[in-house]
Amino acid sequence: GAELYLKPAGDYVRFDREVCFATVVEAARRRGELAIGFRQPPRPGASGHGVVTNPEKSRRMRFGDRDSVIVLAEN
């Protein structure tokens, strides 16, 4: 069955540009996965260990090589 995975953000988007989360969702859909959030290295004083679930699809961000996308997928 399907399980939650943290997969490298580079599998879904390029690092050299800002994207909206809808772009990540579509990239995951094309792979047969469901993107439900992302993880970035936590900022000092931030809560949640850098994990964001159910972000607004219009949320714009820039991913880096230490970032992950949280997906529901079968492996």
N, C-alpha and C positions, 0 to 999 in steps of 0.2 A: 504494500500500500504506500500511499504518499507520506512523506515525512518532511519536517522542517530542516532546511540546510542554510548555512552561511556560505555563499559562493562569492568568489572575487568579483568586485564591481566591474573590472575590465572585461569580464565575460559578457557584459550587457551594454556598456557605454564606453566611449572614448574619454580619456582623462584630460584632453586638451581643450575641452569646452564645457560650458554650463548647460545643463539639461533639466527638464522638468521631470518629476517622478513618473508622469504618464509615459515618458519615453522608456523608462526602466520597465514599467508594467508591460508595455508592448514587446520589448525585447525578450522578456521572460515568457510571454504568451507564445511567441514564435518558437520557443524551445520546449513548449509543452509544460511550462511551469507557471506558477502564480506568485508574483512578487507581492509581499505583504509589508515590507519595510526595508530598513538598511541599518548598518552599524558603521560608525566612524569612530576613530580613536577619541575617547572622552576628553573633553576640555576640562581644565582645572576648575573645580567647584561645581561641575555639572553633575546631575543625577542620571541614573539609568544606564551607566556604563557605555554611553554613546549609541544605545539602541533606540531607534524610532520605529514604531509600528503604525500602520495605517496613516501615513502622511498624506496631506492634500496632494492630489495629482498635479496641481498647478505649482506646487512647491519647486522652486528652482535651486539647484545646487551644483557643485563641482565635486566629482569623486576623485580619489587618489588611489595609489597602489596599496594602501593599507585599509581600504574600505571594503565592505562586504554588502551584498544584497541578501535579504532574508527571503527565501522562496519555499513554497510548498511544491515538492516534486517527488517523482519516483526515480530511484536510482538502482 
